[in-house]
Amino acid sequence: MWKNVSAELLREIRIGTFDARFPGELELAQRYGVSRGTIRAALRPLREAGHVSAHPGRMPKVVAGKSTAYGPLYSLLASIRESGMTHSSIVLEQNIVQNSTVAAALSMDATAELFHLARIRLADGEPIGLDEVWLPADTTSALQDSDFSQNSLYGELDRRCGMVLDGGTESLSAVVADKGQAGLLACSAGAPLLLIERVGCYRAQSLEFRRSYVVGERVEISTSFGCKA
């Protein structure tokens, strides 16, 4: 039941029904003739996917333009959530580091401290990607206590730090898995991977450097722009 309600909510979000005001849980329950528990379950993947804000104690609202600013990897993971598949992560590293190469990409001093998160991304328990991200530690320290085995980075960045990416640059290229990556992704060495590298921005400042390896044979990435055919 909740999946049907979630799909209908997403459809209405995309056509602009809730741009002016997003209803509360009770109003939505009455609108769709279901319980508040069903509404909460329906809203959960929409919040995790970034379609609806999720600040405690505040009325939810549609987050305009957010998904498109996050690029194809984000769209892939959002699609997994919306399809009803179970999305989770295995956290490999969650720490504070220094990395001069990443710092240069973020226009920071070479010795600047960075929040680093490395995860294996899973869909229904199957590895689909290996993901590493770095952010300036001084503005994202609240993320150190987050549970990223279930929570999304962008959802936590919004909820804990009040920051939403609004742009960036991204490159995609085809590579093959080395032995280390193959072991983590349960694929053969030499298997095709899609490498996505990006610098995400917030208010015209570089905020995120991300490097993601996606198992090509296990995913399909599609996107849309403008009107839908």
TIVEXNU-871563 format. One record per residue (C-alpha): residue number from 1; residue in three letters; x, y, z. Coordinates in pm, 1 decimal. Example, Ala and Ser with C-alpha at 12.3 -4.5 7.8 and 13.67 -1.06 7.14 Angstrom:
2
1 | ALA | 1230.0 | -450.0 | 780.0
2 | SER | 1367.0 | -106.0 | 714.0
//
This chain:
229
1 | MET | 0.0 | 0.0 | 0.0
2 | TRP | 267.1 | 251.1 | 101.1
3 | LYS | 456.7 | 196.6 | -225.7
4 | ASN | 147.9 | 296.5 | -425.5
5 | VAL | 100.8 | 608.7 | -213.8
6 | SER | 470.4 | 693.8 | -244.1
7 | ALA | 456.1 | 659.3 | -623.4
8 | GLU | 149.4 | 882.8 | -640.8
9 | LEU | 312.9 | 1143.9 | -414.9
10 | LEU | 620.7 | 1143.5 | -637.0
11 | ARG | 403.1 | 1189.9 | -945.1
12 | GLU | 229.8 | 1488.5 | -785.4
13 | ILE | 562.1 | 1635.5 | -674.5
14 | ARG | 694.6 | 1613.2 | -1030.5
15 | ILE | 392.2 | 1788.3 | -1182.4
16 | GLY | 411.4 | 2067.3 | -924.3
17 | THR | 101.7 | 1991.3 | -715.8
18 | PHE | 281.5 | 2064.2 | -388.9
19 | ASP | 515.2 | 2346.0 | -495.7
20 | ALA | 329.0 | 2608.9 | -292.4
21 | ARG | 265.3 | 2392.4 | 12.3
22 | PHE | 329.1 | 2031.0 | 106.1
23 | PRO | 50.6 | 1878.1 | 321.2
24 | GLY | 112.9 | 1738.4 | 667.2
25 | GLU | 82.6 | 1368.7 | 749.5
26 | LEU | -276.8 | 1390.5 | 876.2
27 | GLU | -392.2 | 1579.0 | 567.9
28 | LEU | -216.5 | 1330.1 | 339.9
29 | ALA | -373.2 | 1038.4 | 527.8
30 | GLN | -716.6 | 1187.9 | 468.0
31 | ARG | -633.5 | 1267.8 | 106.1
32 | TYR | -534.9 | 909.1 | 22.6
33 | GLY | -764.1 | 730.3 | 267.8
34 | VAL | -484.0 | 553.5 | 454.3
35 | SER | -330.2 | 557.1 | 801.8
36 | ARG | -62.3 | 800.3 | 916.8
37 | GLY | 172.2 | 502.1 | 948.5
38 | THR | 126.6 | 431.6 | 579.2
39 | ILE | 194.4 | 797.7 | 499.2
40 | ARG | 513.7 | 793.8 | 706.2
41 | ALA | 631.2 | 483.0 | 521.5
42 | ALA | 544.3 | 644.5 | 186.0
43 | LEU | 731.9 | 963.9 | 273.0
44 | ARG | 1048.5 | 789.7 | 391.7
45 | PRO | 1195.0 | 708.5 | 45.9
46 | LEU | 1094.0 | 1052.8 | -82.5
47 | ARG | 1282.9 | 1218.4 | 202.7
48 | GLU | 1584.7 | 992.6 | 158.4
49 | ALA | 1583.0 | 1065.2 | -214.8
50 | GLY | 1575.2 | 1439.0 | -151.0
51 | HIS | 1235.2 | 1517.2 | -301.9
52 | VAL | 1094.0 | 1636.8 | 31.8
53 | SER | 1275.1 | 1815.3 | 315.9
54 | ALA | 1311.5 | 1628.4 | 643.8
55 | HIS | 1392.9 | 1881.9 | 915.3
56 | PRO | 1267.6 | 1775.3 | 1262.1
57 | GLY | 991.7 | 1997.7 | 1397.7
58 | ARG | 926.5 | 2169.1 | 1064.1
59 | MET | 656.9 | 2121.0 | 805.5
60 | PRO | 789.1 | 1922.3 | 507.8
61 | LYS | 827.9 | 2092.3 | 173.2
62 | VAL | 924.0 | 2002.1 | -180.0
63 | VAL | 1294.0 | 2062.4 | -247.3
64 | ALA | 1300.4 | 2221.5 | -591.4
65 | GLY | 1586.5 | 2130.9 | -823.4
66 | LYS | 1769.7 | 1920.5 | -571.9
67 | SER | 1781.4 | 1587.3 | -754.2
68 | THR | 1911.2 | 1736.5 | -1078.4
69 | ALA | 2195.2 | 1908.2 | -892.5
70 | TYR | 2311.2 | 1571.0 | -759.1
71 | GLY | 2371.6 | 1404.4 | -1095.6
72 | PRO | 2330.9 | 1050.4 | -1234.4
73 | LEU | 2465.8 | 853.2 | -935.7
74 | TYR | 2215.6 | 1024.0 | -706.9
75 | SER | 1938.9 | 961.2 | -961.2
76 | LEU | 2037.6 | 593.9 | -971.2
77 | LEU | 2015.3 | 552.9 | -593.6
78 | ALA | 1690.8 | 750.9 | -579.0
79 | SER | 1543.4 | 518.8 | -841.0
80 | ILE | 1643.2 | 217.8 | -630.6
81 | ARG | 1462.9 | 358.6 | -328.1
82 | GLU | 1155.2 | 454.3 | -526.4
83 | SER | 1132.8 | 109.4 | -686.2
84 | GLY | 1090.4 | -50.4 | -345.1
85 | MET | 1428.4 | -224.9 | -347.6
86 | THR | 1619.3 | -215.2 | -22.3
87 | HIS | 1910.2 | 27.0 | -45.0
88 | SER | 2184.1 | 9.0 | 216.2
89 | SER | 2557.0 | 64.2 | 252.7
90 | ILE | 2856.1 | -100.6 | 413.3
91 | VAL | 3069.6 | 173.9 | 566.3
92 | LEU | 3439.1 | 110.2 | 503.7
93 | GLU | 3577.7 | 437.5 | 639.4
94 | GLN | 3426.5 | 737.1 | 817.5
95 | ASN | 3701.1 | 959.9 | 946.9
96 | ILE | 3892.9 | 1286.4 | 927.0
97 | VAL | 4184.8 | 1283.9 | 683.3
98 | GLN | 4421.3 | 1504.5 | 487.8
99 | ASN | 4448.6 | 1458.0 | 112.0
100 | SER | 4631.6 | 1717.9 | -93.1
101 | THR | 4480.9 | 1601.0 | -424.5
102 | VAL | 4125.6 | 1629.4 | -295.4
103 | ALA | 4204.6 | 1957.5 | -121.4
104 | ALA | 4324.0 | 2101.8 | -452.4
105 | ALA | 4001.6 | 1988.8 | -622.0
106 | LEU | 3806.5 | 2170.4 | -350.1
107 | SER | 4028.5 | 2482.3 | -371.7
108 | MET | 4148.8 | 2427.8 | -14.6
109 | ASP | 4488.0 | 2435.4 | 153.6
110 | ALA | 4683.0 | 2112.3 | 104.7
111 | THR | 4681.4 | 2038.5 | 479.6
112 | ALA | 4312.8 | 2113.4 | 534.3
113 | GLU | 4118.2 | 1850.9 | 727.1
114 | LEU | 3851.6 | 1663.7 | 531.5
115 | PHE | 3558.3 | 1449.4 | 634.3
116 | HIS | 3600.8 | 1122.1 | 442.8
117 | LEU | 3332.5 | 859.2 | 385.4
118 | ALA | 3387.4 | 535.3 | 191.8
119 | ARG | 3101.3 | 290.5 | 134.6
120 | ILE | 2992.6 | -11.9 | -65.1
121 | ARG | 2644.3 | 63.3 | -200.9
122 | LEU | 2395.7 | -224.9 | -201.4
123 | ALA | 2058.3 | -288.4 | -365.6
124 | ASP | 1869.2 | -580.0 | -209.4
125 | GLY | 2200.0 | -689.3 | -58.9
126 | GLU | 2391.6 | -696.3 | -388.9
127 | PRO | 2687.8 | -458.3 | -431.9
128 | ILE | 2626.7 | -204.9 | -707.1
129 | GLY | 2897.5 | 50.6 | -639.4
130 | LEU | 3197.9 | 166.7 | -442.4
131 | ASP | 3167.5 | 526.7 | -330.5
132 | GLU | 3414.2 | 770.4 | -169.7
133 | VAL | 3340.7 | 1130.2 | -77.8
134 | TRP | 3535.7 | 1409.4 | 90.9
135 | LEU | 3398.2 | 1733.3 | 237.5
136 | PRO | 3558.6 | 2018.6 | 436.7
137 | ALA | 3566.8 | 1899.1 | 797.2
138 | ASP | 3520.8 | 2244.9 | 945.7
139 | THR | 3170.7 | 2284.4 | 800.1
140 | THR | 3054.6 | 1921.2 | 812.9
141 | SER | 3171.7 | 1802.8 | 1155.8
142 | ALA | 2811.7 | 1712.3 | 1247.3
143 | LEU | 2831.0 | 1422.5 | 999.8
144 | GLN | 3088.3 | 1231.3 | 1204.2
145 | ASP | 2820.9 | 1068.1 | 1421.5
146 | SER | 2579.5 | 984.9 | 1137.7
147 | ASP | 2489.6 | 625.2 | 1056.2
148 | PHE | 2563.0 | 599.7 | 685.6
149 | SER | 2482.8 | 230.7 | 664.8
150 | GLN | 2120.2 | 336.9 | 614.6
151 | ASN | 2112.8 | 716.8 | 590.2
152 | SER | 2197.1 | 906.2 | 272.1
153 | LEU | 2484.3 | 1153.4 | 274.1
154 | TYR | 2282.0 | 1431.1 | 114.5
155 | GLY | 1991.3 | 1376.7 | 351.3
156 | GLU | 2225.0 | 1400.8 | 651.5
157 | LEU | 2408.2 | 1698.8 | 501.1
158 | ASP | 2074.8 | 1877.6 | 469.8
159 | ARG | 1937.8 | 1771.1 | 808.6
160 | ARG | 2250.0 | 1811.3 | 1022.5
161 | CYS | 2438.2 | 2088.0 | 842.4
162 | GLY | 2161.0 | 2276.9 | 662.3
163 | MET | 2339.5 | 2252.3 | 326.9
164 | VAL | 2196.6 | 2138.4 | -7.6
165 | LEU | 2415.8 | 2109.8 | -316.0
166 | ASP | 2305.8 | 2351.5 | -585.5
167 | GLY | 2549.3 | 2272.4 | -866.1
168 | GLY | 2882.1 | 2124.0 | -963.9
169 | THR | 3080.5 | 1948.9 | -1234.0
170 | GLU | 3081.1 | 1580.2 | -1311.7
171 | SER | 3265.2 | 1343.5 | -1543.8
172 | LEU | 3185.3 | 983.8 | -1639.3
173 | SER | 3427.9 | 733.0 | -1785.3
174 | ALA | 3455.1 | 358.0 | -1841.9
175 | VAL | 3717.5 | 167.4 | -1640.7
176 | VAL | 3778.4 | -191.9 | -1532.6
177 | ALA | 3781.4 | -328.2 | -1178.5
178 | ASP | 4116.3 | -396.0 | -1014.7
179 | LYS | 4156.2 | -684.6 | -769.1
180 | GLY | 4073.9 | -473.4 | -464.6
181 | GLN | 3759.7 | -328.6 | -618.8
182 | ALA | 3655.0 | -670.0 | -749.2
183 | GLY | 3676.4 | -815.1 | -399.8
184 | LEU | 3461.7 | -539.4 | -250.9
185 | LEU | 3206.6 | -542.9 | -532.7
186 | ALA | 3181.6 | -922.0 | -572.1
187 | CYS | 3269.7 | -902.7 | -939.6
188 | SER | 3560.9 | -1035.5 | -1142.6
189 | ALA | 3883.5 | -841.0 | -1186.4
190 | GLY | 3860.4 | -664.6 | -1520.8
191 | ALA | 3481.3 | -629.9 | -1502.8
192 | PRO | 3350.7 | -304.5 | -1656.6
193 | LEU | 3285.9 | -22.0 | -1411.5
194 | LEU | 3146.2 | 325.6 | -1460.9
195 | LEU | 3365.1 | 584.9 | -1288.7
196 | ILE | 3185.2 | 902.2 | -1183.1
197 | GLU | 3395.1 | 1190.8 | -1049.0
198 | ARG | 3235.9 | 1511.2 | -934.0
199 | VAL | 3287.8 | 1834.0 | -746.8
200 | GLY | 2964.6 | 1949.9 | -586.9
201 | CYS | 2904.2 | 2312.4 | -493.1
202 | TYR | 2702.8 | 2499.2 | -234.0
203 | ARG | 2646.4 | 2871.7 | -278.2
204 | ALA | 2924.0 | 2898.4 | -538.2
205 | GLN | 3178.8 | 2724.7 | -311.2
206 | SER | 3320.9 | 2376.5 | -367.0
207 | LEU | 3181.3 | 2149.5 | -96.2
208 | GLU | 3216.0 | 1789.0 | -212.0
209 | PHE | 3463.6 | 1575.7 | -402.4
210 | ARG | 3321.4 | 1234.8 | -488.3
211 | ARG | 3458.0 | 932.5 | -670.4
212 | SER | 3217.9 | 646.0 | -742.6
213 | TYR | 3268.7 | 314.4 | -920.4
214 | VAL | 2943.2 | 154.8 | -1038.1
215 | VAL | 2917.3 | -206.3 | -1159.8
216 | GLY | 2806.7 | -159.7 | -1519.6
217 | GLU | 2627.1 | -491.7 | -1564.6
218 | ARG | 2408.0 | -441.1 | -1256.2
219 | VAL | 2263.0 | -96.6 | -1316.6
220 | GLU | 2098.1 | 119.2 | -1576.4
221 | ILE | 2120.3 | 498.3 | -1550.0
222 | SER | 1870.5 | 725.9 | -1718.6
223 | THR | 1786.0 | 1091.2 | -1673.3
224 | SER | 1539.2 | 1343.9 | -1807.5
225 | PHE | 1538.6 | 1714.8 | -1873.8
226 | GLY | 1275.3 | 1966.7 | -1968.1
227 | CYS | 941.0 | 1820.3 | -2074.4
228 | LYS | 886.6 | 1445.6 | -2075.2
229 | ALA | 811.4 | 1274.1 | -2405.5
//
